[in-house]
Amino acid sequence: MKPLISIITITFQAESYLRRTAESVLLQGYSNIEYVIVDGGSSDQTISIIKEYEELSKQKSLPFHWISEGDKGIYDAMNKGLQLASGDYVWFMNAGDQIASENCLENIFDTEIPDNLPDFIYGETSIVNEQGVIMGPRRLKAPEQLNWRSFKMGMLVCHQSMLVKRILAPKFDLTYKFSGDFDWTIRCLRKSTTIYNTHIVLSHFLDGGISKQKMRASLKERFIIMSKNYGLISTILRHIWFVCRAAWFKLLHGWI
């Protein structure tokens, strides 16, 4: 049996972006998917779009679960998604993000992944704008080998480009408002003994998410998370390096 993949989408007032996300899920050629949508109580056309794709999913015999209610923020909504999911793996693909290709999951599980399914699967990410146009690859390339210590260097793998065994996936820590995915990923990797690099683009990530909109607060939370996992002195030194790296990137970008 092919593993069941629970794809989880978090929405709120997402009428402009949800179709592209849901379409990328329903177009997958892979046969063992369930789709979970957790909406935060939208008042625009988001619910109508969810119901539309609920009907389309029935035509494909694709399990579809959704709720719409108030929540305590995006990570609370993600926890609700984890509770609704029943798959072997969970994959977060939020409104505006897209699975990279129609045969993405087929490529992973029909041709790439060995019979002994890994705990954690990851790959590359492309960045798209609000119109869904691909702007290019994510600046940080996924490392060849990955473990929980890798995130000393920052969020090396985009949250939308990782699949985690559901039994290993912890709840998101609601202490964090903007960088809970960073903390969650480190905790997932700490639990993972087998980690697999697909070497392919897994997602198209919509530029300008909540962590980018609240960049200062996000970086502060990330510093706290890194200090907790890697030590204060090491984290301070790493952040000096991050500043230098960012300045060098801007200099090169300016020349280009």
Secondary structure as the mmCIF struct_conf table of DSSP 4:
data_model
#
loop_
_struct_conf.conf_type_id
_struct_conf.id
_struct_conf.beg_label_comp_id
_struct_conf.beg_label_asym_id
_struct_conf.beg_label_seq_id
_struct_conf.end_label_comp_id
_struct_conf.end_label_asym_id
_struct_conf.end_label_seq_id
HELX_LH_PP_P HELX_LH_PP_P1 LYS A 2 LEU A 4
STRN STRN1 ILE A 5 THR A 11
BEND BEND1 PHE A 12 GLN A 13
TURN_TY1_P TURN_TY1_P1 GLU A 15 TYR A 17
HELX_RH_AL_P HELX_RH_AL_P1 LEU A 18 LEU A 26
TURN_TY1_P TURN_TY1_P2 LEU A 27 LEU A 27
BEND BEND2 SER A 31 SER A 31
STRN STRN2 ILE A 33 ASP A 39
BEND BEND3 ASP A 44 GLN A 45
HELX_RH_AL_P HELX_RH_AL_P2 THR A 46 GLN A 59
TURN_TY1_P TURN_TY1_P3 LYS A 60 SER A 61
STRN STRN3 PHE A 64 SER A 68
BEND BEND4 LYS A 72 GLY A 73
HELX_RH_AL_P HELX_RH_AL_P3 ILE A 74 LEU A 84
BEND BEND5 GLY A 87 ASP A 88
STRN STRN4 TYR A 89 PHE A 92
TURN_TY1_P TURN_TY1_P4 ALA A 95 GLY A 96
STRN STRN5 GLN A 98 ILE A 99
BEND BEND6 ALA A 100 ALA A 100
TURN_TY1_P TURN_TY1_P5 GLU A 102 ASN A 103
HELX_RH_AL_P HELX_RH_AL_P4 CYS A 104 GLU A 106
HELX_RH_PI_P HELX_RH_PI_P1 ASN A 107 GLU A 112
BEND BEND7 ILE A 113 ILE A 113
BEND BEND8 ASP A 115 ASN A 116
BEND BEND9 ASP A 119 ASP A 119
STRN STRN6 PHE A 120 VAL A 128
TURN_TY1_P TURN_TY1_P6 GLU A 130 GLN A 131
STRN STRN7 ILE A 134 PRO A 137
BEND BEND10 ARG A 139 LEU A 140
HELX_LH_PP_P HELX_LH_PP_P2 LYS A 141 PRO A 143
BEND BEND11 GLU A 144 GLN A 145
HELX_RH_3T_P HELX_RH_3T_P1 TRP A 148 MET A 153
BEND BEND12 GLY A 154 GLY A 154
BEND BEND13 VAL A 157 VAL A 157
HELX_RH_3T_P HELX_RH_3T_P2 HIS A 159 SER A 161
STRN STRN8 MET A 162 LYS A 165
HELX_RH_3T_P HELX_RH_3T_P3 ARG A 166 LEU A 168
HELX_LH_PP_P HELX_LH_PP_P3 ALA A 169 PHE A 172
TURN_TY1_P TURN_TY1_P7 LEU A 174 THR A 175
BEND BEND14 LYS A 177 PHE A 178
HELX_RH_AL_P HELX_RH_AL_P5 GLY A 180 LYS A 191
BEND BEND15 THR A 193 THR A 193
STRN STRN9 ILE A 195 LEU A 206
BEND BEND16 ASP A 207 GLY A 208
HELX_RH_AL_P HELX_RH_AL_P6 ILE A 210 GLN A 213
TURN_TY1_P TURN_TY1_P8 LYS A 214 LYS A 214
HELX_RH_AL_P HELX_RH_AL_P7 MET A 215 TYR A 230
HELX_RH_AL_P HELX_RH_AL_P8 LEU A 232 TRP A 255
#
